[in-house]
Amino acid sequence: MRTIISLDDELHRRAKTYAAEHGTTLTTLVEEALRARLAERRVKRRPPVRLPTFRGEGLQDGLNLDEMGAIYDRMDGLR
């Protein structure tokens, strides 16, 4: 398939030089780079995030999750 892409001039120059030094074409270099990048994203899966939990009896008296300012003040020792 034929497609047109725009490259930064410096990137294009470096890629052409690299391809020539390695006896390949710019097309092949771009294809290899795309395949590698797409395979990397398929393989790399982050493990689920595990958050610590603590036993407790909920919020302290007088606190409400709708009033985060009060919670932050309590955490900072202001109230």
N, CA, C and O atoms as a Tripos MOL2 file, in Angstrom:
@<TRIPOS>MOLECULE
protein
  316   315    79     0     0
PROTEIN
NO_CHARGES

@<TRIPOS>ATOM
      1 N           0.8450   -1.1700    0.0000 N.3       1 MET1
      2 CA          0.0000    0.0000    0.0000 C.3       1 MET1
      3 C           0.8940    1.2370    0.0000 C.2       1 MET1
      4 O           1.9390    1.2630    0.6510 O.2       1 MET1
      5 N           0.4870    2.2190   -0.7080 N.am      2 ARG2
      6 CA          1.2410    3.4630   -0.7810 C.3       2 ARG2
      7 C           0.5510    4.4800    0.1240 C.2       2 ARG2
      8 O          -0.6730    4.6100    0.1240 O.2       2 ARG2
      9 N           1.3650    5.1950    0.8910 N.am      3 THR3
     10 CA          0.8320    6.2530    1.7540 C.3       3 THR3
     11 C           1.8540    7.3710    1.8290 C.2       3 THR3
     12 O           3.0240    7.1780    1.5010 O.2       3 THR3
     13 N           1.4180    8.5130    2.2530 N.am      4 ILE4
     14 CA          2.3160    9.6660    2.3790 C.3       4 ILE4
     15 C           2.3910   10.0380    3.8570 C.2       4 ILE4
     16 O           1.3690   10.1660    4.5300 O.2       4 ILE4
     17 N           3.6170   10.2090    4.3500 N.am      5 ILE5
     18 CA          3.8100   10.6830    5.7220 C.3       5 ILE5
     19 C           4.7180   11.9010    5.6870 C.2       5 ILE5
     20 O           5.5330   12.0570    4.7780 O.2       5 ILE5
     21 N           4.5720   12.7460    6.6680 N.am      6 SER6
     22 CA          5.4370   13.9250    6.7920 C.3       6 SER6
     23 C           6.4130   13.6850    7.9280 C.2       6 SER6
     24 O           6.0230   13.2820    9.0240 O.2       6 SER6
     25 N           7.6760   13.9330    7.6580 N.am      7 LEU7
     26 CA          8.7170   13.7710    8.6680 C.3       7 LEU7
     27 C           9.4500   15.0890    8.8580 C.2       7 LEU7
     28 O           9.5870   15.8880    7.9310 O.2       7 LEU7
     29 N           9.9070   15.2890   10.0530 N.am      8 ASP8
     30 CA         10.7850   16.4040   10.3450 C.3       8 ASP8
     31 C          12.0270   16.2690    9.4600 C.2       8 ASP8
     32 O          12.5110   15.1560    9.2500 O.2       8 ASP8
     33 N          12.5450   17.3690    8.9440 N.am      9 ASP9
     34 CA         13.6830   17.3210    8.0190 C.3       9 ASP9
     35 C          14.8810   16.5970    8.6180 C.2       9 ASP9
     36 O          15.5030   15.7720    7.9490 O.2       9 ASP9
     37 N          15.2040   16.8940    9.8560 N.am     10 GLU10
     38 CA         16.3560   16.2640   10.5050 C.3      10 GLU10
     39 C          16.1210   14.7590   10.6890 C.2      10 GLU10
     40 O          17.0240   13.9550   10.4590 O.2      10 GLU10
     41 N          14.9150   14.3860   11.0990 N.am     11 LEU11
     42 CA         14.5910   12.9650   11.2590 C.3      11 LEU11
     43 C          14.6810   12.2440    9.9140 C.2      11 LEU11
     44 O          15.1960   11.1280    9.8400 O.2      11 LEU11
     45 N          14.1920   12.8650    8.8760 N.am     12 HIS12
     46 CA         14.2530   12.2720    7.5370 C.3      12 HIS12
     47 C          15.7070   12.0610    7.1020 C.2      12 HIS12
     48 O          16.0590   11.0020    6.5830 O.2      12 HIS12
     49 N          16.5370   13.0660    7.3170 N.am     13 ARG13
     50 CA         17.9480   12.9520    6.9430 C.3      13 ARG13
     51 C          18.6140   11.8110    7.7050 C.2      13 ARG13
     52 O          19.3290   10.9970    7.1190 O.2      13 ARG13
     53 N          18.3740   11.7560    9.0240 N.am     14 ARG14
     54 CA         18.9920   10.7170    9.8510 C.3      14 ARG14
     55 C          18.4990    9.3310    9.4460 C.2      14 ARG14
     56 O          19.2750    8.3770    9.4050 O.2      14 ARG14
     57 N          17.2080    9.2260    9.1500 N.am     15 ALA15
     58 CA         16.6420    7.9320    8.7620 C.3      15 ALA15
     59 C          17.2030    7.4680    7.4140 C.2      15 ALA15
     60 O          17.5400    6.2950    7.2530 O.2      15 ALA15
     61 N          17.3020    8.3740    6.4630 N.am     16 LYS16
     62 CA         17.8650    8.0180    5.1600 C.3      16 LYS16
     63 C          19.3160    7.5660    5.3090 C.2      16 LYS16
     64 O          19.7260    6.5790    4.6990 O.2      16 LYS16
     65 N          20.0830    8.2790    6.1110 N.am     17 THR17
     66 CA         21.4790    7.9250    6.3480 C.3      17 THR17
     67 C          21.5780    6.5440    7.0030 C.2      17 THR17
     68 O          22.3830    5.7080    6.5900 O.2      17 THR17
     69 N          20.7550    6.3170    8.0220 N.am     18 TYR18
     70 CA         20.7520    5.0330    8.7220 C.3      18 TYR18
     71 C          20.4060    3.8980    7.7560 C.2      18 TYR18
     72 O          21.0680    2.8610    7.7410 O.2      18 TYR18
     73 N          19.3720    4.1050    6.9590 N.am     19 ALA19
     74 CA         18.9530    3.0800    6.0060 C.3      19 ALA19
     75 C          20.0800    2.7650    5.0220 C.2      19 ALA19
     76 O          20.3590    1.5990    4.7450 O.2      19 ALA19
     77 N          20.7240    3.8020    4.5000 N.am     20 ALA20
     78 CA         21.8220    3.5980    3.5490 C.3      20 ALA20
     79 C          22.9820    2.8490    4.2030 C.2      20 ALA20
     80 O          23.5560    1.9430    3.5980 O.2      20 ALA20
     81 N          23.3270    3.2210    5.4280 N.am     21 GLU21
     82 CA         24.4270    2.5590    6.1380 C.3      21 GLU21
     83 C          24.1280    1.0930    6.4100 C.2      21 GLU21
     84 O          25.0470    0.2800    6.5110 O.2      21 GLU21
     85 N          22.8540    0.7510    6.5300 N.am     22 HIS22
     86 CA         22.4630   -0.6220    6.8450 C.3      22 HIS22
     87 C          21.9340   -1.3770    5.6320 C.2      22 HIS22
     88 O          21.3660   -2.4610    5.7620 O.2      22 HIS22
     89 N          22.1260   -0.7920    4.4490 N.am     23 GLY23
     90 CA         21.7720   -1.4800    3.2170 C.3      23 GLY23
     91 C          20.2850   -1.7600    3.0640 C.2      23 GLY23
     92 O          19.9010   -2.8090    2.5460 O.2      23 GLY23
     93 N          19.4560   -0.8460    3.5020 N.am     24 THR24
     94 CA         18.0140   -1.0240    3.3830 C.3      24 THR24
     95 C          17.3880    0.2590    2.8390 C.2      24 THR24
     96 O          18.0900    1.2230    2.5340 O.2      24 THR24
     97 N          16.0930    0.2570    2.7250 N.am     25 THR25
     98 CA         15.4080    1.4480    2.2230 C.3      25 THR25
     99 C          14.7080    2.1630    3.3660 C.2      25 THR25
    100 O          14.5000    1.5990    4.4410 O.2      25 THR25
    101 N          14.3530    3.4050    3.1140 N.am     26 LEU26
    102 CA         13.6020    4.1620    4.1150 C.3      26 LEU26
    103 C          12.2530    3.4950    4.3730 C.2      26 LEU26
    104 O          11.7880    3.4610    5.5120 O.2      26 LEU26
    105 N          11.6290    2.9720    3.3350 N.am     27 THR27
    106 CA         10.3450    2.2780    3.4870 C.3      27 THR27
    107 C          10.4750    1.0890    4.4350 C.2      27 THR27
    108 O           9.6570    0.9140    5.3380 O.2      27 THR27
    109 N          11.5060    0.2740    4.2240 N.am     28 THR28
    110 CA         11.7220   -0.8890    5.0800 C.3      28 THR28
    111 C          12.0080   -0.4650    6.5140 C.2      28 THR28
    112 O          11.5110   -1.0820    7.4560 O.2      28 THR28
    113 N          12.7970    0.5730    6.6810 N.am     29 LEU29
    114 CA         13.1070    1.0740    8.0180 C.3      29 LEU29
    115 C          11.8420    1.5200    8.7440 C.2      29 LEU29
    116 O          11.6490    1.1930    9.9150 O.2      29 LEU29
    117 N          10.9840    2.2620    8.0570 N.am     30 VAL30
    118 CA          9.7310    2.7340    8.6600 C.3      30 VAL30
    119 C           8.8360    1.5440    8.9940 C.2      30 VAL30
    120 O           8.2410    1.5090   10.0710 O.2      30 VAL30
    121 N           8.7320    0.5810    8.1000 N.am     31 GLU31
    122 CA          7.9160   -0.6040    8.3610 C.3      31 GLU31
    123 C           8.4140   -1.3540    9.5920 C.2      31 GLU31
    124 O           7.6200   -1.7420   10.4500 O.2      31 GLU31
    125 N           9.7290   -1.5590    9.6790 N.am     32 GLU32
    126 CA         10.3010   -2.2660   10.8290 C.3      32 GLU32
    127 C          10.0350   -1.5070   12.1290 C.2      32 GLU32
    128 O           9.6990   -2.1080   13.1500 O.2      32 GLU32
    129 N          10.1870   -0.1910   12.0820 N.am     33 ALA33
    130 CA          9.9600    0.6180   13.2800 C.3      33 ALA33
    131 C           8.5000    0.5480   13.7170 C.2      33 ALA33
    132 O           8.2100    0.4380   14.9090 O.2      33 ALA33
    133 N           7.5880    0.6120   12.7620 N.am     34 LEU34
    134 CA          6.1640    0.5170   13.0930 C.3      34 LEU34
    135 C           5.8110   -0.8530   13.6550 C.2      34 LEU34
    136 O           5.0790   -0.9540   14.6400 O.2      34 LEU34
    137 N           6.3270   -1.9020   13.0340 N.am     35 ARG35
    138 CA          6.0530   -3.2520   13.5430 C.3      35 ARG35
    139 C           6.5830   -3.4160   14.9680 C.2      35 ARG35
    140 O           5.9000   -3.9710   15.8290 O.2      35 ARG35
    141 N           7.7940   -2.9360   15.2110 N.am     36 ALA36
    142 CA          8.3780   -3.0510   16.5480 C.3      36 ALA36
    143 C           7.5590   -2.2780   17.5720 C.2      36 ALA36
    144 O           7.3010   -2.7780   18.6670 O.2      36 ALA36
    145 N           7.1550   -1.0830   17.2300 N.am     37 ARG37
    146 CA          6.3840   -0.2590   18.1600 C.3      37 ARG37
    147 C           5.0180   -0.8770   18.4520 C.2      37 ARG37
    148 O           4.5780   -0.9030   19.6010 O.2      37 ARG37
    149 N           4.3510   -1.3720   17.4170 N.am     38 LEU38
    150 CA          3.0380   -1.9770   17.6100 C.3      38 LEU38
    151 C           3.1240   -3.2770   18.4050 C.2      38 LEU38
    152 O           2.2430   -3.5590   19.2170 O.2      38 LEU38
    153 N           4.1630   -4.0660   18.1850 N.am     39 ALA39
    154 CA          4.3480   -5.3060   18.9430 C.3      39 ALA39
    155 C           4.6500   -4.9920   20.4000 C.2      39 ALA39
    156 O           4.1870   -5.6980   21.2960 O.2      39 ALA39
    157 N           5.4170   -3.9440   20.6420 N.am     40 GLU40
    158 CA          5.7750   -3.5370   22.0030 C.3      40 GLU40
    159 C           4.5230   -3.1890   22.7940 C.2      40 GLU40
    160 O           4.3990   -3.5850   23.9530 O.2      40 GLU40
    161 N           3.6080   -2.4680   22.1980 N.am     41 ARG41
    162 CA          2.3960   -2.0560   22.8890 C.3      41 ARG41
    163 C           1.4840   -3.2570   23.1510 C.2      41 ARG41
    164 O           0.7430   -3.2690   24.1340 O.2      41 ARG41
    165 N           1.5340   -4.2540   22.2860 N.am     42 ARG42
    166 CA          0.7040   -5.4310   22.4670 C.3      42 ARG42
    167 C           1.2340   -6.2930   23.6130 C.2      42 ARG42
    168 O           0.4570   -6.8640   24.3780 O.2      42 ARG42
    169 N           2.5470   -6.3820   23.7250 N.am     43 VAL43
    170 CA          3.1700   -7.2460   24.7170 C.3      43 VAL43
    171 C           3.1900   -6.5930   26.1040 C.2      43 VAL43
    172 O           2.9470   -7.2610   27.1090 O.2      43 VAL43
    173 N           3.4740   -5.3130   26.1550 N.am     44 LYS44
    174 CA          3.5970   -4.6260   27.4410 C.3      44 LYS44
    175 C           2.2350   -4.4100   28.0730 C.2      44 LYS44
    176 O           1.4460   -3.5900   27.6040 O.2      44 LYS44
    177 N           1.9690   -5.1290   29.1100 N.am     45 ARG45
    178 CA          0.7380   -4.9230   29.8720 C.3      45 ARG45
    179 C           1.1310   -4.6960   31.3150 C.2      45 ARG45
    180 O           1.8520   -5.4930   31.9150 O.2      45 ARG45
    181 N           0.6590   -3.6270   31.8450 N.am     46 ARG46
    182 CA          0.9720   -3.3300   33.2410 C.3      46 ARG46
    183 C           0.1080   -4.1850   34.1530 C.2      46 ARG46
    184 O          -1.0660   -4.4260   33.8720 O.2      46 ARG46
    185 N           0.6990   -4.6360   35.2380 N.am     47 PRO47
    186 CA         -0.1180   -5.3920   36.1950 C.3      47 PRO47
    187 C          -1.1380   -4.4460   36.8360 C.2      47 PRO47
    188 O          -0.9180   -3.2360   36.8980 O.2      47 PRO47
    189 N          -2.2350   -4.9960   37.3040 N.am     48 PRO48
    190 CA         -3.2280   -4.1180   37.9320 C.3      48 PRO48
    191 C          -2.6280   -3.4160   39.1510 C.2      48 PRO48
    192 O          -1.7740   -3.9610   39.8500 O.2      48 PRO48
    193 N          -3.0870   -2.2320   39.3760 N.am     49 VAL49
    194 CA         -2.6140   -1.4610   40.5230 C.3      49 VAL49
    195 C          -3.2950   -1.9870   41.7760 C.2      49 VAL49
    196 O          -4.5150   -2.1520   41.8100 O.2      49 VAL49
    197 N          -2.5150   -2.2430   42.7820 N.am     50 ARG50
    198 CA         -3.0710   -2.7000   44.0560 C.3      50 ARG50
    199 C          -2.8890   -1.5850   45.0740 C.2      50 ARG50
    200 O          -1.7690   -1.2030   45.4110 O.2      50 ARG50
    201 N          -3.9870   -1.0870   45.5420 N.am     51 LEU51
    202 CA         -3.9460   -0.0010   46.5140 C.3      51 LEU51
    203 C          -4.0760   -0.5760   47.9210 C.2      51 LEU51
    204 O          -4.8400   -1.5150   48.1450 O.2      51 LEU51
    205 N          -3.3240   -0.0070   48.8730 N.am     52 PRO52
    206 CA         -3.4470   -0.5050   50.2420 C.3      52 PRO52
    207 C          -4.8150   -0.1410   50.8270 C.2      52 PRO52
    208 O          -5.3670    0.9220   50.5460 O.2      52 PRO52
    209 N          -5.3250   -1.0230   51.6200 N.am     53 THR53
    210 CA         -6.5770   -0.7580   52.3200 C.3      53 THR53
    211 C          -6.3270   -0.8930   53.8160 C.2      53 THR53
    212 O          -5.4220   -1.6090   54.2440 O.2      53 THR53
    213 N          -7.1200   -0.2150   54.5830 N.am     54 PHE54
    214 CA         -6.9590   -0.2100   56.0290 C.3      54 PHE54
    215 C          -8.3110   -0.4180   56.6810 C.2      54 PHE54
    216 O          -9.3390    0.0410   56.1820 O.2      54 PHE54
    217 N          -8.2920   -1.1040   57.7830 N.am     55 ARG55
    218 CA         -9.5380   -1.2820   58.5310 C.3      55 ARG55
    219 C          -9.8400    0.0070   59.2650 C.2      55 ARG55
    220 O          -8.9350    0.7290   59.6820 O.2      55 ARG55
    221 N         -11.0700    0.2750   59.4100 N.am     56 GLY56
    222 CA        -11.4590    1.4740   60.1250 C.3      56 GLY56
    223 C         -12.9590    1.5760   60.2090 C.2      56 GLY56
    224 O         -13.6860    0.6710   59.8000 O.2      56 GLY56
    225 N         -13.4040    2.6650   60.7340 N.am     57 GLU57
    226 CA        -14.8400    2.8500   60.9150 C.3      57 GLU57
    227 C         -15.3420    4.0360   60.1140 C.2      57 GLU57
    228 O         -16.2860    4.7070   60.5310 O.2      57 GLU57
    229 N         -14.7240    4.3070   58.9670 N.am     58 GLY58
    230 CA        -15.1750    5.3870   58.1110 C.3      58 GLY58
    231 C         -14.5620    6.7190   58.4950 C.2      58 GLY58
    232 O         -13.5200    6.7720   59.1490 O.2      58 GLY58
    233 N         -15.2180    7.7910   58.0830 N.am     59 LEU59
    234 CA        -14.7180    9.1360   58.3600 C.3      59 LEU59
    235 C         -14.8770    9.4980   59.8330 C.2      59 LEU59
    236 O         -15.7500    8.9840   60.5330 O.2      59 LEU59
    237 N         -14.0230   10.3800   60.2710 N.am     60 GLN60
    238 CA        -14.1500   10.8910   61.6310 C.3      60 GLN60
    239 C         -15.4240   11.7080   61.7470 C.2      60 GLN60
    240 O         -15.9260   12.2410   60.7580 O.2      60 GLN60
    241 N         -15.9400   11.8020   62.9590 N.am     61 ASP61
    242 CA        -17.1470   12.5950   63.1900 C.3      61 ASP61
    243 C         -16.9530   14.0140   62.6860 C.2      61 ASP61
    244 O         -15.8960   14.6120   62.8880 O.2      61 ASP61
    245 N         -17.9630   14.5470   62.0360 N.am     62 GLY62
    246 CA        -17.9390   15.9180   61.5630 C.3      62 GLY62
    247 C         -17.3440   16.0910   60.1720 C.2      62 GLY62
    248 O         -17.3130   17.2050   59.6510 O.2      62 GLY62
    249 N         -16.8710   15.0060   59.5650 N.am     63 LEU63
    250 CA        -16.3040   15.1160   58.2210 C.3      63 LEU63
    251 C         -17.2870   14.5650   57.2000 C.2      63 LEU63
    252 O         -18.0540   13.6430   57.4790 O.2      63 LEU63
    253 N         -17.2430   15.1600   55.9990 N.am     64 ASN64
    254 CA        -18.1370   14.7860   54.9190 C.3      64 ASN64
    255 C         -17.3120   14.8090   53.6310 C.2      64 ASN64
    256 O         -16.5580   15.7530   53.3950 O.2      64 ASN64
    257 N         -17.4480   13.7900   52.8120 N.am     65 LEU65
    258 CA        -16.6570   13.7330   51.5760 C.3      65 LEU65
    259 C         -17.0000   14.8620   50.6160 C.2      65 LEU65
    260 O         -16.2210   15.1370   49.7040 O.2      65 LEU65
    261 N         -18.1260   15.5170   50.7870 N.am     66 ASP66
    262 CA        -18.4920   16.6560   49.9520 C.3      66 ASP66
    263 C         -17.7630   17.9250   50.3710 C.2      66 ASP66
    264 O         -17.8140   18.9350   49.6690 O.2      66 ASP66
    265 N         -17.0810   17.8760   51.5170 N.am     67 GLU67
    266 CA        -16.3620   19.0490   52.0310 C.3      67 GLU67
    267 C         -14.8850   18.6980   52.1870 C.2      67 GLU67
    268 O         -14.3710   18.5540   53.2960 O.2      67 GLU67
    269 N         -14.2220   18.5650   51.0430 N.am     68 MET68
    270 CA        -12.8190   18.1430   51.0610 C.3      68 MET68
    271 C         -11.9170   19.1580   51.7520 C.2      68 MET68
    272 O         -10.8980   18.7780   52.3280 O.2      68 MET68
    273 N         -12.2680   20.4240   51.7070 N.am     69 GLY69
    274 CA        -11.4640   21.4290   52.4010 C.3      69 GLY69
    275 C         -11.3500   21.1230   53.8780 C.2      69 GLY69
    276 O         -10.2770   21.2590   54.4650 O.2      69 GLY69
    277 N         -12.4500   20.7100   54.4790 N.am     70 ALA70
    278 CA        -12.4370   20.3630   55.9010 C.3      70 ALA70
    279 C         -11.5720   19.1320   56.1550 C.2      70 ALA70
    280 O         -10.8730   19.0510   57.1660 O.2      70 ALA70
    281 N         -11.6260   18.1810   55.2370 N.am     71 ILE71
    282 CA        -10.8020   16.9730   55.3910 C.3      71 ILE71
    283 C          -9.3260   17.3280   55.3090 C.2      71 ILE71
    284 O          -8.5240   16.8560   56.1150 O.2      71 ILE71
    285 N          -8.9620   18.1670   54.3270 N.am     72 TYR72
    286 CA         -7.5610   18.5730   54.2050 C.3      72 TYR72
    287 C          -7.1140   19.3760   55.4270 C.2      72 TYR72
    288 O          -5.9930   19.2010   55.9060 O.2      72 TYR72
    289 N          -7.9660   20.2380   55.9210 N.am     73 ASP73
    290 CA         -7.6340   21.0000   57.1270 C.3      73 ASP73
    291 C          -7.3870   20.0580   58.2880 C.2      73 ASP73
    292 O          -6.4380   20.2560   59.0470 O.2      73 ASP73
    293 N          -8.2150   19.0400   58.4450 N.am     74 ARG74
    294 CA         -8.0670   18.0760   59.5420 C.3      74 ARG74
    295 C          -6.7610   17.3180   59.3870 C.2      74 ARG74
    296 O          -6.0570   17.0610   60.3640 O.2      74 ARG74
    297 N          -6.4390   16.9560   58.1270 N.am     75 MET75
    298 CA         -5.1930   16.2360   57.8740 C.3      75 MET75
    299 C          -3.9850   17.1000   58.2090 C.2      75 MET75
    300 O          -2.9700   16.6000   58.6950 O.2      75 MET75
    301 N          -4.0980   18.4130   57.9450 N.am     76 ASP76
    302 CA         -3.0030   19.3270   58.2250 C.3      76 ASP76
    303 C          -3.0030   19.7980   59.6740 C.2      76 ASP76
    304 O          -2.1380   20.5770   60.0720 O.2      76 ASP76
    305 N          -3.9660   19.3330   60.4640 N.am     77 GLY77
    306 CA         -4.0120   19.6950   61.8730 C.3      77 GLY77
    307 C          -4.5680   21.0680   62.1320 C.2      77 GLY77
    308 O          -4.3210   21.6360   63.1950 O.2      77 GLY77
    309 N          -5.3210   21.6310   61.1840 N.am     78 LEU78
    310 CA         -5.8570   22.9910   61.3560 C.3      78 LEU78
    311 C          -7.1800   22.9970   62.0920 C.2      78 LEU78
    312 O          -7.5670   24.0370   62.6250 O.2      78 LEU78
    313 N          -7.8850   21.8920   62.1450 N.am     79 ARG79
    314 CA         -9.1600   21.8410   62.8610 C.3      79 ARG79
    315 C          -9.1740   20.7120   63.8650 C.2      79 ARG79
    316 O         -10.1710   20.5170   64.5620 O.2      79 ARG79
@<TRIPOS>BOND
     1     1     2 1
     2     2     3 1
     3     3     4 2
     4     3     5 am
     5     5     6 1
     6     6     7 1
     7     7     8 2
     8     7     9 am
     9     9    10 1
    10    10    11 1
    11    11    12 2
    12    11    13 am
    13    13    14 1
    14    14    15 1
    15    15    16 2
    16    15    17 am
    17    17    18 1
    18    18    19 1
    19    19    20 2
    20    19    21 am
    21    21    22 1
    22    22    23 1
    23    23    24 2
    24    23    25 am
    25    25    26 1
    26    26    27 1
    27    27    28 2
    28    27    29 am
    29    29    30 1
    30    30    31 1
    31    31    32 2
    32    31    33 am
    33    33    34 1
    34    34    35 1
    35    35    36 2
    36    35    37 am
    37    37    38 1
    38    38    39 1
    39    39    40 2
    40    39    41 am
    41    41    42 1
    42    42    43 1
    43    43    44 2
    44    43    45 am
    45    45    46 1
    46    46    47 1
    47    47    48 2
    48    47    49 am
    49    49    50 1
    50    50    51 1
    51    51    52 2
    52    51    53 am
    53    53    54 1
    54    54    55 1
    55    55    56 2
    56    55    57 am
    57    57    58 1
    58    58    59 1
    59    59    60 2
    60    59    61 am
    61    61    62 1
    62    62    63 1
    63    63    64 2
    64    63    65 am
    65    65    66 1
    66    66    67 1
    67    67    68 2
    68    67    69 am
    69    69    70 1
    70    70    71 1
    71    71    72 2
    72    71    73 am
    73    73    74 1
    74    74    75 1
    75    75    76 2
    76    75    77 am
    77    77    78 1
    78    78    79 1
    79    79    80 2
    80    79    81 am
    81    81    82 1
    82    82    83 1
    83    83    84 2
    84    83    85 am
    85    85    86 1
    86    86    87 1
    87    87    88 2
    88    87    89 am
    89    89    90 1
    90    90    91 1
    91    91    92 2
    92    91    93 am
    93    93    94 1
    94    94    95 1
    95    95    96 2
    96    95    97 am
    97    97    98 1
    98    98    99 1
    99    99   100 2
   100    99   101 am
   101   101   102 1
   102   102   103 1
   103   103   104 2
   104   103   105 am
   105   105   106 1
   106   106   107 1
   107   107   108 2
   108   107   109 am
   109   109   110 1
   110   110   111 1
   111   111   112 2
   112   111   113 am
   113   113   114 1
   114   114   115 1
   115   115   116 2
   116   115   117 am
   117   117   118 1
   118   118   119 1
   119   119   120 2
   120   119   121 am
   121   121   122 1
   122   122   123 1
   123   123   124 2
   124   123   125 am
   125   125   126 1
   126   126   127 1
   127   127   128 2
   128   127   129 am
   129   129   130 1
   130   130   131 1
   131   131   132 2
   132   131   133 am
   133   133   134 1
   134   134   135 1
   135   135   136 2
   136   135   137 am
   137   137   138 1
   138   138   139 1
   139   139   140 2
   140   139   141 am
   141   141   142 1
   142   142   143 1
   143   143   144 2
   144   143   145 am
   145   145   146 1
   146   146   147 1
   147   147   148 2
   148   147   149 am
   149   149   150 1
   150   150   151 1
   151   151   152 2
   152   151   153 am
   153   153   154 1
   154   154   155 1
   155   155   156 2
   156   155   157 am
   157   157   158 1
   158   158   159 1
   159   159   160 2
   160   159   161 am
   161   161   162 1
   162   162   163 1
   163   163   164 2
   164   163   165 am
   165   165   166 1
   166   166   167 1
   167   167   168 2
   168   167   169 am
   169   169   170 1
   170   170   171 1
   171   171   172 2
   172   171   173 am
   173   173   174 1
   174   174   175 1
   175   175   176 2
   176   175   177 am
   177   177   178 1
   178   178   179 1
   179   179   180 2
   180   179   181 am
   181   181   182 1
   182   182   183 1
   183   183   184 2
   184   183   185 am
   185   185   186 1
   186   186   187 1
   187   187   188 2
   188   187   189 am
   189   189   190 1
   190   190   191 1
   191   191   192 2
   192   191   193 am
   193   193   194 1
   194   194   195 1
   195   195   196 2
   196   195   197 am
   197   197   198 1
   198   198   199 1
   199   199   200 2
   200   199   201 am
   201   201   202 1
   202   202   203 1
   203   203   204 2
   204   203   205 am
   205   205   206 1
   206   206   207 1
   207   207   208 2
   208   207   209 am
   209   209   210 1
   210   210   211 1
   211   211   212 2
   212   211   213 am
   213   213   214 1
   214   214   215 1
   215   215   216 2
   216   215   217 am
   217   217   218 1
   218   218   219 1
   219   219   220 2
   220   219   221 am
   221   221   222 1
   222   222   223 1
   223   223   224 2
   224   223   225 am
   225   225   226 1
   226   226   227 1
   227   227   228 2
   228   227   229 am
   229   229   230 1
   230   230   231 1
   231   231   232 2
   232   231   233 am
   233   233   234 1
   234   234   235 1
   235   235   236 2
   236   235   237 am
   237   237   238 1
   238   238   239 1
   239   239   240 2
   240   239   241 am
   241   241   242 1
   242   242   243 1
   243   243   244 2
   244   243   245 am
   245   245   246 1
   246   246   247 1
   247   247   248 2
   248   247   249 am
   249   249   250 1
   250   250   251 1
   251   251   252 2
   252   251   253 am
   253   253   254 1
   254   254   255 1
   255   255   256 2
   256   255   257 am
   257   257   258 1
   258   258   259 1
   259   259   260 2
   260   259   261 am
   261   261   262 1
   262   262   263 1
   263   263   264 2
   264   263   265 am
   265   265   266 1
   266   266   267 1
   267   267   268 2
   268   267   269 am
   269   269   270 1
   270   270   271 1
   271   271   272 2
   272   271   273 am
   273   273   274 1
   274   274   275 1
   275   275   276 2
   276   275   277 am
   277   277   278 1
   278   278   279 1
   279   279   280 2
   280   279   281 am
   281   281   282 1
   282   282   283 1
   283   283   284 2
   284   283   285 am
   285   285   286 1
   286   286   287 1
   287   287   288 2
   288   287   289 am
   289   289   290 1
   290   290   291 1
   291   291   292 2
   292   291   293 am
   293   293   294 1
   294   294   295 1
   295   295   296 2
   296   295   297 am
   297   297   298 1
   298   298   299 1
   299   299   300 2
   300   299   301 am
   301   301   302 1
   302   302   303 1
   303   303   304 2
   304   303   305 am
   305   305   306 1
   306   306   307 1
   307   307   308 2
   308   307   309 am
   309   309   310 1
   310   310   311 1
   311   311   312 2
   312   311   313 am
   313   313   314 1
   314   314   315 1
   315   315   316 2
@<TRIPOS>SUBSTRUCTURE
     1 MET1         2 RESIDUE 1 A MET
     2 ARG2         6 RESIDUE 1 A ARG
     3 THR3        10 RESIDUE 1 A THR
     4 ILE4        14 RESIDUE 1 A ILE
     5 ILE5        18 RESIDUE 1 A ILE
     6 SER6        22 RESIDUE 1 A SER
     7 LEU7        26 RESIDUE 1 A LEU
     8 ASP8        30 RESIDUE 1 A ASP
     9 ASP9        34 RESIDUE 1 A ASP
    10 GLU10       38 RESIDUE 1 A GLU
    11 LEU11       42 RESIDUE 1 A LEU
    12 HIS12       46 RESIDUE 1 A HIS
    13 ARG13       50 RESIDUE 1 A ARG
    14 ARG14       54 RESIDUE 1 A ARG
    15 ALA15       58 RESIDUE 1 A ALA
    16 LYS16       62 RESIDUE 1 A LYS
    17 THR17       66 RESIDUE 1 A THR
    18 TYR18       70 RESIDUE 1 A TYR
    19 ALA19       74 RESIDUE 1 A ALA
    20 ALA20       78 RESIDUE 1 A ALA
    21 GLU21       82 RESIDUE 1 A GLU
    22 HIS22       86 RESIDUE 1 A HIS
    23 GLY23       90 RESIDUE 1 A GLY
    24 THR24       94 RESIDUE 1 A THR
    25 THR25       98 RESIDUE 1 A THR
    26 LEU26      102 RESIDUE 1 A LEU
    27 THR27      106 RESIDUE 1 A THR
    28 THR28      110 RESIDUE 1 A THR
    29 LEU29      114 RESIDUE 1 A LEU
    30 VAL30      118 RESIDUE 1 A VAL
    31 GLU31      122 RESIDUE 1 A GLU
    32 GLU32      126 RESIDUE 1 A GLU
    33 ALA33      130 RESIDUE 1 A ALA
    34 LEU34      134 RESIDUE 1 A LEU
    35 ARG35      138 RESIDUE 1 A ARG
    36 ALA36      142 RESIDUE 1 A ALA
    37 ARG37      146 RESIDUE 1 A ARG
    38 LEU38      150 RESIDUE 1 A LEU
    39 ALA39      154 RESIDUE 1 A ALA
    40 GLU40      158 RESIDUE 1 A GLU
    41 ARG41      162 RESIDUE 1 A ARG
    42 ARG42      166 RESIDUE 1 A ARG
    43 VAL43      170 RESIDUE 1 A VAL
    44 LYS44      174 RESIDUE 1 A LYS
    45 ARG45      178 RESIDUE 1 A ARG
    46 ARG46      182 RESIDUE 1 A ARG
    47 PRO47      186 RESIDUE 1 A PRO
    48 PRO48      190 RESIDUE 1 A PRO
    49 VAL49      194 RESIDUE 1 A VAL
    50 ARG50      198 RESIDUE 1 A ARG
    51 LEU51      202 RESIDUE 1 A LEU
    52 PRO52      206 RESIDUE 1 A PRO
    53 THR53      210 RESIDUE 1 A THR
    54 PHE54      214 RESIDUE 1 A PHE
    55 ARG55      218 RESIDUE 1 A ARG
    56 GLY56      222 RESIDUE 1 A GLY
    57 GLU57      226 RESIDUE 1 A GLU
    58 GLY58      230 RESIDUE 1 A GLY
    59 LEU59      234 RESIDUE 1 A LEU
    60 GLN60      238 RESIDUE 1 A GLN
    61 ASP61      242 RESIDUE 1 A ASP
    62 GLY62      246 RESIDUE 1 A GLY
    63 LEU63      250 RESIDUE 1 A LEU
    64 ASN64      254 RESIDUE 1 A ASN
    65 LEU65      258 RESIDUE 1 A LEU
    66 ASP66      262 RESIDUE 1 A ASP
    67 GLU67      266 RESIDUE 1 A GLU
    68 MET68      270 RESIDUE 1 A MET
    69 GLY69      274 RESIDUE 1 A GLY
    70 ALA70      278 RESIDUE 1 A ALA
    71 ILE71      282 RESIDUE 1 A ILE
    72 TYR72      286 RESIDUE 1 A TYR
    73 ASP73      290 RESIDUE 1 A ASP
    74 ARG74      294 RESIDUE 1 A ARG
    75 MET75      298 RESIDUE 1 A MET
    76 ASP76      302 RESIDUE 1 A ASP
    77 GLY77      306 RESIDUE 1 A GLY
    78 LEU78      310 RESIDUE 1 A LEU
    79 ARG79      314 RESIDUE 1 A ARG
